[in-house]
Amino acid sequence: MKKKTKATAPVPVKRRKTAAAARKAAPKGARPAKTLAAAPPDDAKRAVRRLRAQLAKALARIEELQASADIDFLLDIPNRRGFERELHRSIAYIKRYHASGALIVLDVDRLKPINDAFGHAAGDQVLKAIVAVLLRQIRSSDMVGRLGGDEFALLLWNLSETDAKAKAAALEQAIDQLTFTFRGRVVTAGASAGVAILGPHAEAARALEQADSAMYVRKAQRRHEA
């Protein structure tokens, strides 16, 4: 005779509560907890302030270096790069507003013999004196730059060709009158100047070439006159 087996009740399987079920189970009015961000400690605040100060100092230094890249360190006037940049801007202004100007390129006549005879310190003294003369002879709106070595350029506003040539002659005369004493010897330098007029069709490179060519013609004339 077979024994009857007792039926066992199935073991209930635990199920994970769904998000919806969890919301239903939560008491009414309850809100999910928010994670609060911790305030930065004092050390972090000090570090941020220090980095900001360093950044400001670095930006100021970059600006200073960019400005110095356009300035001749000996004479404290624009170098060729700085002068040509300003010349391009000025020509753009002349074309847009129908203004006028003049470009004078000026070359010192006897700087090399002074350097050879008395040294470069003497030559530097001559250049500084010449720059002082040029700055006294122009208006605050005008500009003097050193193209390199013993060659300078002047950007003059609102001058006719006649006035520009008269200004070039006046600059030559003022520099001719400079005298220097080195090792008991009195020497002079002198300068030759050439002019190019800046009008509505001017181009920077072409204007520099024209003024430079006129300067060499003038230098030959002065050598012949001497």
Beta strands, then each sheet from edge to edge (+ up, - down):
strand 1: 101-108
strand 2: 143-148
strand 3: 151-157
strand 4: 180-182
strand 5: 185-187
strand 6: 191-198
sheet 1: 2+ 3- 1+ 6-
sheet 2: 4+ 5-
end
